[in-house]
Each structure stands twice: as structure tokens, then as C-alpha cells.
Amino acid sequence: MIQVNSGEDHYPWKNLGGHDSKYIQSYQSIAQQAIATGSKVMLRFPGNQNCSATDYATTPVAFRLYK
């Protein structure tokens, strides 16, 4: 799970993927790097995702680190 800054006063949680996901190791690595460096992350989700809501079911299709 990752806590996401949606630009509002609250920080919803998003699921990075299940432990058996082929992407979870790289997503977790990017998340840890973002925390360590204070960088921002961008998560891309399929379809119409509400970025301001906590969602434990939907997993991202892309996860990027940026400044």
C-alpha cells in the first residue's frame, strides 16, 4: 500500500499490487526510493479512477518517480 497526496487535505491509500504480482518488486522499490529522496510519484490506473478515494482493490498499470 502507498499513501498518495491527492492535492487535498487528506492522503488516500492505494494498492500497489499483490505479493504475487510480477510488478510489485519494482513498484515497491520505486516507492522506497521516493520516500528516501522526498521525490514524487505518479500512479496510472486503468479506467476512471477516483484519485481522492482510498482504494485497496485496483492496482496501478504504471508507477513512476519524478521531481
Contacts in CASP RR format, 6 or more apart in sequence:
PFRMAT RR
TARGET T0000
AUTHOR 0000-0000-0000
METHOD contacts of the structure
MODEL  1
MIQVNSGEDHYPWKNLGGHDSKYIQSYQSIAQQAIATGSKVMLRFPGNQN
CSATDYATTPVAFRLYK
1 13 0 8 1.000
1 14 0 8 1.000
1 15 0 8 1.000
1 16 0 8 1.000
1 56 0 8 1.000
2 13 0 8 1.000
2 14 0 8 1.000
2 16 0 8 1.000
2 31 0 8 1.000
2 41 0 8 1.000
2 43 0 8 1.000
3 11 0 8 1.000
3 12 0 8 1.000
3 13 0 8 1.000
3 14 0 8 1.000
4 11 0 8 1.000
4 12 0 8 1.000
4 13 0 8 1.000
4 14 0 8 1.000
4 41 0 8 1.000
4 43 0 8 1.000
4 51 0 8 1.000
5 11 0 8 1.000
5 40 0 8 1.000
6 12 0 8 1.000
6 51 0 8 1.000
6 52 0 8 1.000
8 52 0 8 1.000
10 52 0 8 1.000
12 51 0 8 1.000
12 52 0 8 1.000
12 53 0 8 1.000
12 54 0 8 1.000
12 55 0 8 1.000
13 54 0 8 1.000
13 55 0 8 1.000
13 56 0 8 1.000
14 43 0 8 1.000
14 54 0 8 1.000
14 55 0 8 1.000
14 58 0 8 1.000
14 60 0 8 1.000
15 55 0 8 1.000
15 56 0 8 1.000
15 57 0 8 1.000
15 58 0 8 1.000
15 59 0 8 1.000
16 24 0 8 1.000
16 27 0 8 1.000
16 28 0 8 1.000
16 31 0 8 1.000
16 59 0 8 1.000
16 60 0 8 1.000
16 63 0 8 1.000
17 23 0 8 1.000
17 24 0 8 1.000
17 27 0 8 1.000
17 59 0 8 1.000
17 60 0 8 1.000
18 24 0 8 1.000
18 59 0 8 1.000
21 27 0 8 1.000
21 59 0 8 1.000
23 63 0 8 1.000
26 63 0 8 1.000
27 60 0 8 1.000
27 63 0 8 1.000
30 41 0 8 1.000
30 63 0 8 1.000
30 64 0 8 1.000
30 65 0 8 1.000
31 41 0 8 1.000
31 63 0 8 1.000
33 39 0 8 1.000
33 65 0 8 1.000
34 40 0 8 1.000
34 41 0 8 1.000
34 65 0 8 1.000
39 65 0 8 1.000
39 66 0 8 1.000
39 67 0 8 1.000
40 65 0 8 1.000
40 66 0 8 1.000
40 67 0 8 1.000
41 63 0 8 1.000
41 64 0 8 1.000
41 65 0 8 1.000
41 66 0 8 1.000
42 62 0 8 1.000
42 63 0 8 1.000
42 64 0 8 1.000
42 66 0 8 1.000
43 60 0 8 1.000
43 62 0 8 1.000
43 63 0 8 1.000
44 60 0 8 1.000
44 61 0 8 1.000
44 62 0 8 1.000
44 63 0 8 1.000
44 64 0 8 1.000
45 58 0 8 1.000
45 59 0 8 1.000
45 60 0 8 1.000
45 61 0 8 1.000
46 58 0 8 1.000
46 61 0 8 1.000
49 55 0 8 1.000
49 58 0 8 1.000
END
